[in-house]
């Protein structure tokens, strides 16, 4: 089993990640996610309170790590590539948020990351998620009135007036969990626009209907629920998922995180050793797939790596 983390270890992990502009953050559940990222030269403002985090003109992150927070580093392999992240998990018995299933007015957002937003009105969208409340926040009277008109109804109900006006209003999106919050101030992209290169949110009803807290490919320990995650720079992808030349230093940095915060048994499988306890066949195959790909990317296999960092399959 992974060693029990100390408060100072977790504070160091979160602090180092916050200081790195190439590290992205997420908070949410399967089908509803807020993401925070910033550019290296972007102006950053400290929070006006004791929470860990920062704010930019496009969004903010404010973290309140609890004693039972458990970071879980992992890699997930797929055909031709892999992803990596550090999930920020809580025990399933300690992660629950409001669980509301209708749009609900929560009042002034006194916990806003910026003092100027603390008088604005917070509305829970009522997505019925276990570990996160997906909310929006508005201060101008017209937007507040439009959001109040949808209170008491499911947000996706055909007669809820919020849906047709949401893009035009573009209220702040606020995703809250026991471990903190992410706030997104950038406008909501229209139906024919792509996600912006910065803080943004995703709400996908077709995934929400599955009722999952995380994807089945993510190796979260039994009894824990991921509330968020930090996403260190990837060795062959930029923040928008575009291919770059393979970076061995980024690879090595994540392997250090995996050594401390990863599942020791999956790490054993990845290294071709016997785990100390049975592992999920799905997760074991994923670890083996990642190992084979990384060998090729590092130049240690017959397949080699393409000039843009993309693995070439042997043969």
TILO-50951 format. One record per residue (C-alpha): y, z negated, x negated. Coordinates in steps of 0.2 Angstrom, whole numbers, padded with zeros to 4 digits, always signed. Last residue first. Layout:
YZX...
***
This chain:
-0017+0188-0032-0009+0172-0034+0005+0167-0022+0022+0169-0028+0033+0154-0027+0051+0156-0023+0063+0150-0037+0075+0165-0036+0067+0173-0051+0049+0171-0043+0038+0158-0049+0021+0159-0058+0005+0163-0049-0006+0160-0064-0002+0142-0064+0009+0130-0075+0026+0138-0074+0034+0123-0065+0035+0133-0049+0016+0137-0050+0012+0118-0053+0024+0114-0039+0015+0125-0027-0002+0118-0031+0004+0100-0028+0013+0104-0012-0003+0112-0005-0013+0096-0010-0001+0085-0002-0001+0095+0014-0020+0095+0014-0020+0076+0013-0007+0075+0027-0018+0085+0039-0034+0075+0033-0025+0059+0037-0029+0047+0023-0044+0035+0020-0041+0021+0008-0040+0018-0010-0036+0037-0013-0048+0047-0024-0038+0057-0037-0033+0075-0038-0014+0071-0042-0009+0075-0024-0023+0065-0017-0017+0050-0027+0001+0052-0021-0006+0053-0003-0014+0036-0007+0001+0028-0015+0012+0033+0000+0029+0036-0007+0044+0025-0011+0042+0021-0029+0033+0036-0036+0040+0048-0023+0058+0043-0028+0053+0047-0046+0046+0063-0041+0062+0067-0032+0072+0066-0048+0059+0076-0057+0060+0091-0045+0079+0090-0046+0078+0091-0065+0066+0105-0064+0078+0116-0054+0070+0132-0047+0083+0146-0044+0091+0145-0027+0084+0150-0010+0095+0146+0005+0090+0131+0016+0108+0126+0020+0109+0112+0008+0103+0123-0006+0084+0127-0009+0073+0128-0024+0073+0110-0032+0079+0101-0016+0094+0090-0017+0090+0073-0010+0088+0072+0009+0091+0054+0017+0082+0050+0033+0084+0042+0050+0076+0031+0063+0058+0034+0057+0046+0023+0067+0033+0011+0059+0017+0004+0065+0006+0016+0056+0014+0023+0041+0025+0039+0043+0017+0055+0035+0028+0069+0043+0017+0083+0048+0016+0076+0066+0034+0078+0068+0044+0062+0072+0047+0050+0087+0038+0061+0099+0041+0062+0118+0035+0081+0118+0049+0084+0131+0062+0081+0118+0056+0096+0108+0060+0109+0123+0076+0099+0126+0083+0103+0108+0098+0093+0104+0104+0097+0086+0120+0089+0078+0132+0094+0065+0140+0087+0049+0144+0102+0036+0140+0120+0034+0141+0124+0053+0126+0128+0063+0126+0146+0068+0136+0154+0082+0131+0164+0097+0129+0149+0109+0145+0141+0103+0146+0129+0089+0151+0111+0093+0167+0107+0084+0167+0096+0069+0169+0077+0072+0151+0071+0069+0147+0053+0068+0131+0046+0060+0126+0028+0064+0117+0013+0057+0100+0005+0054+0097-0001+0072+0101+0017+0078+0117+0026+0084+0120+0045+0085+0139+0049+0089+0145+0066+0093+0163+0068+0094+0168+0078+0109+0168+0097+0108+0177+0099+0125+0174+0118+0125+0156+0116+0120+0152+0102+0132+0160+0110+0148+0145+0118+0155+0134+0103+0151+0145+0089+0158+0146+0095+0176+0128+0088+0180+0122+0098+0195+0108+0107+0185+0102+0091+0178+0102+0092+0159+0113+0076+0156+0102+0066+0168+0114+0059+0181+0123+0042+0183+0139+0048+0173+0143+0066+0174+0160+0065+0181+0164+0052+0168+0162+0065+0155+0175+0076+0163+0187+0062+0165+0185+0057+0147+0188+0075+0142+0204+0076+0152+0211+0059+0147+0210+0063+0128+0199+0049+0119+0182+0056+0118+0165+0050+0112+0147+0057+0113+0131+0048+0112+0113+0050+0106+0105+0033+0106+0092+0032+0094+0075+0023+0091+0066+0026+0107+0074+0041+0115+0078+0042+0134+0090+0056+0132+0104+0047+0141+0119+0055+0135+0127+0038+0130+0145+0039+0133+0158+0031+0121+0177+0030+0125+0190+0031+0111+0198+0014+0107+0189+0013+0091+0192+0030+0084+0208+0026+0074+0198+0012+0065+0186+0025+0058+0167+0022+0057+0167+0018+0076+0159+0001+0080+0172-0004+0094+0168+0012+0103+0177+0008+0119+0166+0008+0135+0148+0012+0136+0148+0025+0150+0131+0030+0154+0123+0048+0156+0105+0045+0163+0089+0041+0154+0094+0026+0144+0082+0020+0130+0095+0008+0124+0089+0006+0106+0071+0001+0100+0068-0001+0082+0061-0018+0080+0043-0017+0087+0040+0000+0080+0044-0007+0063+0058+0002+0055+0059+0017+0045+0071+0027+0034+0062+0043+0029+0065+0049+0012+0064+0068+0011+0055+0083+0005+0051+0100+0011+0038+0113+0005+0035+0131+0002+0025+0147+0004+0014+0142+0019+0018+0124+0022+0019+0108+0012+0027+0091+0017+0034+0080+0004+0036+0061+0007+0047+0046+0003+0046+0031+0015+0060+0019+0015+0056+0003+0024+0070-0007+0034+0063-0024+0038+0078-0034+0031+0091-0023+0039+0101-0009+0032+0118-0007+0041+0124+0010+0037+0139+0020+0042+0140+0039+0040+0155+0049+0044+0161+0066+0050+0171+0082+0047+0187+0074+0040+0177+0064+0029+0170+0046+0031+0160+0035+0020+0145+0023+0021+0138+0005+0018+0145-0007+0031+0157-0020+0026+0172-0014+0035+0186-0001+0034+0174+0013+0028+0179+0022+0012+0187+0039+0013+0180+0055+0005+0190+0071+0002+0178+0086-0001+0176+0092-0019+0157+0090-0019+0155+0096-0001+0149+0084+0012+0133+0081+0023+0129+0072+0038+0116+0077+0051+0113+0071+0069+0096+0074+0076+0088+0076+0094+0072+0085+0096+0061+0073+0086+0072+0058+0083+0089+0054+0076+0098+0051+0060+0100+0063+0046+0108+0062+0029+0112+0075+0015+0112+0072-0004+0122+0084-0014+0138+0074-0013+0129+0060-0022+0137+0043-0021+0129+0040-0004+0112+0043-0011+0115+0030-0026+0121+0017-0013+0106+0020-0001+0093+0018-0015+0103+0003-0024+0104-0006-0007+0086-0003-0004+0081-0010-0021+0093-0025-0019+0086-0029-0002+0068-0030-0010+0055-0017-0005+0037-0022-0001+0026-0013-0013+0018+0003-0005+0000+0000+0000
***
